[in-house]
Amino acid sequence: MRSKAFFINGGAGRVICSIPAFEKYVESNPDEDFIIICEGGTDFYKGHPTLDGRAYDVWHKNVFEDKIKHRDCVTLEPYRVWDYYNQKCSLSQAFDIEINGLEEPRELPKPTLNLSKMEVIAGYNVVQEVKSVTGHDKVVVIQPFGRGVEQLGDFVADGSSRSMSLVNTVEIINQLKKDYAVIVMSEIHFPVEENEEKSKYKIARPQIQDMRHWAAVIDVADHFLGCDSMGQHLAKALEGTATVVVGSTFPVNISYPNDKDFDVIDIGEG
């Protein structure tokens, strides 16, 4: 029987959510030399004790001839799992059903995410600098926008309705920054006050490109607040606390409503 080459696409959240299912696959198939082909990047398999050496970018040199050609290809699409689109399982459980050939969802551990010493130090330094500038000791990371967001002139809009609205985001930040050091996790720059530079209360907008660097910042911070996007999955993997605002998607599918450390606010409920 040939080994498998599992193809995984999409954003970092999907990659993180696939980890528990792949860990179970390793447990059940300890001798199989399977691989993972990552169409969106290998970032969050790095440092994993059993998955790091199996994960390859699609542009890896000679990946087809050396790795894929001798294996059976399996394309993963958890959104097309019956239990997922009927709101009977999470994204991680949908991956588990696909990867491990299950008939129904089962309980899974949190994703394993191992940060290096240098990554943790980098995250710590960002958080300490923000504390120093803002004068606050407690740090909140806010990720208001998902991948579907677009900046259209003065407007920030998400056609998928997964992101928080700009008006609500600004109001929340202006309330939080009075008592907390606020780190905005967003590539889109938006004003929170007319004269923000002269404001008594400062916020931080670090332009961090490395997703694992953001993971380290979330790990060191005191709380995460965000939408249906990567940040909440990082908070889960790193055993942090989080407030997640859900719009068009279902909490059971994309978040962790049964986790005592997560407060999930379902704006679209009903």
Order of alpha helices (4+ residues) and beta strands (2+ residues): beta-alpha-beta-beta-beta-alpha-alpha-alpha-beta-beta-beta-alpha-beta-alpha-beta-alpha-beta-alpha-beta
